[in-house]
Amino acid sequence: MPSVPMAGAAIHYELIDQRPPWRRTSSEDVIVFHHGLGACGDVWRGWDRALAERHRLLRLDMRGHGQSAVPAGYEWSIDALVEDLDAVVNDVGLERFHLVGESIGGTAVLRYAARHPARVITLTVSNGAHRGAGIQNLGAWKQIIEDGGMTAWSAHMMNMRFHDGAIDDDQRRWYEAQQATCDAHCVLPAAAALLAADLTPELGRIIMPTLLLHPDGSPFIPVGVMGELNELLPDSRLRVVEHAKHGLPFSHARECSEALATLVSGFSTRPRRPR
C-alpha cells in the first residue's frame, strides 16, 4: 500500500482500479472512503461489486488502524482527520471526487465537505453524526480497555455493531480480530474528539448531493440525530436501514453500496432543494 507522511507517521491508503478500458474516461470517477473507530480500509471491500466497474476506489487506514501508525502524543481532533484525508487525496492527485465516511469518519467527511465544497462531487455519511452531544454509550470504554485490553473492547463492540446472524462466521472472526489490533491509545482520545465536535454552523456550506445511511438500531447514534442532520443539509436524503446496528457499512454492504451507486450515477440530474 502507498502512504503519505503526516505529523510523524505514515497514512496508508489503497487505490483500486478494476474498471475495464472502456470505462476509463473520467478524471472525476474516484470514490474516497474513510472508516470509523476500530475498523480499517478493508471494511469497505463489500462495496466493490456495485462500484468497481465504473469507479476507482480509494480507501485509507485512519491513524492507529490497519497499516497507519500514530505518533506518541498525537492530538486527536476532527480537524486532524480532515488534514490527513486532504493529504491522501492530494498525494493521489485528485481534484474532485465522491466522498464516503462512516462513524467518526462520517464526521470527518462532513467537515471536509464543508471546508472544500468545490472538491466533493457527492457526499455519503453512514452511521455518523454532526454533533457529539447526540452520541451515546461510550462511557464504558475506558474501564473495558483497562480491564481487558483491546481484545475485550473488540468483543464488546461486536455486540454493538451487529445483530446475531447479520454477518457470517468468517466475517465475524475477521472483524473482531482486526478491530482488536486498533492502537489502544487511539480509542479514547479519538472518541473524546468526536464527543466535542459540533459541525452545525458549517452544514450550510455542504451544498453537494448527500446520501445519509443510518441503521435503525445503532446504540451510539439515535436515528433522530441523523434526521436532524438531514433537515439541516441543503441537498440530502436519508435512508434508514432496518435490522442494522453500528456496523452498517459491513453488515449491509450490498444495500448501502447500491444506494451509493445510484447517487453517483444520477447526482447531476437530481433537483436541489432550496437552501
Helices and strands as residue ranges (DSSP letters): E 3-6, E 9-16, G 21-23, E 30-34, G 41-47, H 48-51, E 56-60, H 78-92, E 97-102, H 104-115, E 120-126, G 132-134, H 141-161, H 169-180, H 184-195, G 200-205, E 210-215, H 223-232, E 236-241, H 248-251, H 253-266, G 267-269
